Amino acid sequence: MTQYPYMTTAALCVLLLAPQTSRADGEKIVDVVVRGNRRIEASAILNAITAKPGDTLNSDRTDVDIRAVYRLGQFQDVQVSSEPVSSGVVLVYSIIEKPIVRDVRLLGNDKIKQDKLLEGLPVRRNAIFSQKDLDNAVARLKKQYQDEGYYLAAIEPLVEQRAPSEYQITFRITEGNLVRISDITFEGVTAFSPRKLRGVMETKEKWFMSWLTGAGTYKEEVLKNDVLLLTDYYLNNGYINIKVGEPVVTMSEDSESLLVTIAVTEGDQYRIGQIEFKGDLLYPEKELRQKLVSEPGEVFSRGKLRADIGTLTDMTADKGYAFNNVLPLTTPDSEKKTVDLAFEIEKGGLVAIERINVAGNSKSRDKVIRREMRLMEGELYSATGFKRSKQNLMNTGYFEEANISSIKGSAADKLNVNVDVKEKPTGAFTIGGGYSSLDGLIFQGSVSQANFLGLGLKANASAAIGGKSNTYSLGLTDPYFLDSRWTLGADVYRSERDYTDYSRRLTGGDIKAGYPITDFISTFWMYKYEIKDIYYPTDAYRSWNAIDPGNYPLNQTTTSSVFASITNNTTDFRFDPSSGMVNTLSAEYAGLGGNNKFVREILDNTIYYPLWKQFVVSTRIVIGAIQQTSGPIPIDEKFYLGGIGTLRGYSARTVSPRDANGIYVGGEKELFGNAELKFPLLPEFGIKGVAFFDYGNAWTSGGIKPPELLMSYGAGVRWASPMGPLRLEYGIPINPRPGIDNKSGRFEFAIGSMF
């Protein structure tokens, strides 16, 4: 019976009493007709019926046909009868169609748009009506309102019959007032403060910014997940017997907010006792211990235990044992309040990579993907190579997703690797604008392609025209020149920029190359030739230059230089790092011909520290020096700090030595750095907040120490907007210079891709 939920009593009687119609068995079927259908074509029904004109009537066969018609899913009643005619019988299938929903309406919805409420609703127009679907639709609508904070919303479904088999469904909505969670309390908690535990949860209490952040909104599935988060937090702090009860949600007495109560049974805190290793040990035990984050005497942490299992698994897999197993054995001692750990390692058999299959790359050539892989066909499996391959693919910037999985090969000791990528647009044509504190208003246009011809070539042509600067550039780079590991590229460019004391025009070009020593260490070389004009000097600059002929001259000069650098980059994601470091040592020598001759060295170090959730701390320090070799150092090649890129809160290029006339002459040494805390502000929109502390100076005389460190602090907002990265930051000088700096600080703003 359960196969035909819409079968009526009449239809069942037809089936049960089918033997009574046996008197018609054996008669010739003259015709087969369908009656009662309104929406469904008779031909569609007849296609499901095996009885045809000319056949002999058989009641068993008609029973089968009734079931076949029911399986079409469009009918709530099917009956069969025979009508005698002169040459036999006419077989008649009488049907009653299931009612359909002709219209779905919403009444009373002001807070949530109709399109959003109807999207994915089980009851929809021109679908078969089902009471189950109607009940699910009511539950879904209520949940949508609860997720938006309307906990008291009521949904009343009204079913109106417009025709014998057509219904109109109206959902009458009483939204009620916005109700948020005002208090989250805990029972039985002594180990941690309620504030600390609330910080672990995704559900938050309402506050004055809830209208923007959504904090305080009740979501049942999120609150259930908070139980797991709290349990995990306790387990990571040694409470191995923790029990977190289901949250109890009640309405406040004034019916204006929700109260959440969570009961906790903490138990005792346990520390780590002994740590042992058993089974197939491929490394010395001392090396295994050094790799662990768990140590005897420390508070037991399930999170650290998981990390240690992953580390030992990867270490064994790096030897080619892809199917190894690390079994953690925990032995708690309730008297000593300790947990002994034993890691039992089963290495399994050696596994080699048989084939690497690439899919999803409609534009990128296979070789563009394969060259980023650190797994090779025919070589032994490597867990580190597996992870590094995914990281390399994402760091190209060509793909939204890069999924790497392994499947069994042709034998037990072989694996096939499937690389499935989802490409993203890598070319752009933009016409737009922006503003920066340094360059002012800028209008710009650019054509760029980061994956030119699907070969991974990087090509760009751009122009930026602004009130203080104009820049034009054209370039092409091949990151794998002739399918080698060498990078080769070239650029031509022209720029004009107005500085405080003079204007500068540059026309030049470069040839650049690079070679990665490892996945983390890379080298870069560049030769450039520039024709430089210093013009439109201020009166003070002209006087300064006339008094001292050793100053950098006006008019045209040329620079022919070679640049080299070595970089160690261990960040997890190069476009927005959260862990790792970037260390770069660079040197430039100008003197291969040309008028300008100097040597410049810069050390740049940045470290990223992941904190709780998506909070990231970064520290940066830059040390630079420039020396003359013959003739004066070009004034524009010296060091100038200040502004959004170096020392916020101080005007751009004003952190520099000055002469008696107030001209910023630039420093021959520089030291600057910062500490930043980045955190999600509106994660759904990709908006982050930042708090910072900057320090630095540029100087000429004296030793390697600056005469004074200028410092500032502040905060801001960053957003990867469609126009390019946007930065809104406010810096406040800690030790402002009299007559130069604003004690109350400076607003720093930049938007758009600045060239």
Summary of the structure (lengths in Angstrom):
residues: 755
radius of gyration: 37.2
end to end distance: 73.3
largest distance: 129.0
contacts: 2323
relative contact order: 0.05
helix: 19%
strand: 45%
